[in-house]
Amino acid sequence: MIDLGPHAVFIVWAYVGVALGIAGLIGWTLFDARRTASELSQLEARDPRRQRPADATP
């Protein structure tokens, strides 16, 4: 393994923190995308006149 010197613990924990932060952002994005899609389908079901045409691409 590469010798990180006296600051090895800080460097490792910094990488762990960044990895957890990115994983949290990805998780939040997936959660929010599903929630938004669910809200959109509920709104479309409430007022069928405002639905997208069947041949429209998202």
N, C-alpha and C positions, 0 to 999 in steps of 0.2 A: 504494500500500500504506500501511497505517497506520504512523505513526512510533512505534516502540516504545521509543525512547530508548536510553540506554546499556546497558540490560539486555535488548536484543533477542535476543541469542544465548542467554541463559539461558531466556527465555520460550519461544523456538522449541524448544529442546532439552527443556524441561519438557513441552510438548505432544507431542513425538515420543516421549518416554519413557512418557507416559500412554497414548498410542495403542498402543505396542508392548505395554505391560502388559495392556491390555484385549484386544488381539488374542491374546496368550498365554493369557489366561484363557478366551477363547472356544474357542481351539484345544484346550486341555486338557479343557474340558468336553465337546467333541465326541468327543475320543479316549476319555475315560473312559466316556461313555455307550455307545459302541460296544463297549468292552471289557466293561462290565457286562452288556450285552445278550448278548454272546457267552458269558460265564460262566453266565448264567441259562439260555440254551438248552442248554448242556452239562449243567447240573444237571438240567434237565427231561428230557433224553434219558437220563440215568443212572437216574432213578427215575420211570417213566411214571405211577405212581399219584399223584404229587404235581403233575401238570400242571393248569393252569387249564382250566376247562371251555371248550369251543369258542365258546359264546355269551357268555362274559364279556367285558366291555369293559375295556381296560387303564387 
